[in-house]
């Protein structure tokens, strides 16, 4: 299960991005939508919060799902 840190999450826009732990220069951050948070039993992600997640393809793009909070 990949791990990363929340780059940002905007509650008003209902989405954010996770920077994977194995992020290399030029790699894209992982998109996360509020719907995936709800399905994971979460309501909010805080900036720099450590998480684990799975990836799924939606309309040809990878998004985070099955998100779990990790201890700091």
QUIPEJO-V979857 format. One record per helix or strand. SS is the DSSP state (H for helix, E for strand). FROM is the first residue (numbers start at 1). LEN is the number of residues. If there is no record, write none. Layout:
[[SS	FROM	LEN] [SS	FROM	LEN]]
This chain:
[[E	2	9] [E	15	6] [E	30	4] [H	34	6] [E	50	9] [E	61	9]]
